[in-house]
Amino acid sequence: MPTSSNAQNTRQLMQALEEKIKLLISQNLVMSLEIAQLKQQNDHLMTQLREQDGPTETIIHP
């Protein structure tokens, strides 16, 4: 049977883990939004480049 100090330690550890998980989820969401914005910006820049240069050959890297 756990003592009250063990139960309190377990509660504190669980709270710390919950906070860490919330932080990681928030960071993941921020990074996902940043990636989506970068993809959108990249698409926009690629469109601008195509409009400026006209048809070009695609370079295939090995």
C-alpha positions, 0 to 999 in steps of 0.5 A, spaced: 500 500 500 503 506 497 504 511 503 501 518 502 508 521 500 508 516 495 502 518 492 503 525 493 510 524 489 506 520 484 501 526 483 506 531 482 510 526 477 503 525 473 502 533 473 509 534 471 508 529 465 502 532 463 505 539 463 511 536 458 506 533 454 502 539 453 508 543 451 510 538 446 503 538 443 503 545 443 510 546 440 508 540 434 502 544 432 506 551 432 511 547 427 506 544 423 503 551 422 510 554 420 511 548 415 504 549 412 506 557 411 513 555 408 509 550 403 504 556 401 510 561 401 514 556 397 508 555 392 507 562 391 515 563 390 515 558 385 509 561 381 512 567 381 518 564 378 515 561 373 511 567 371 517 571 370 522 566 367 517 562 362 518 555 360 524 552 363 527 545 364 527 542 370 534 540 373 534 533 376 539 532 381 541 524 382 
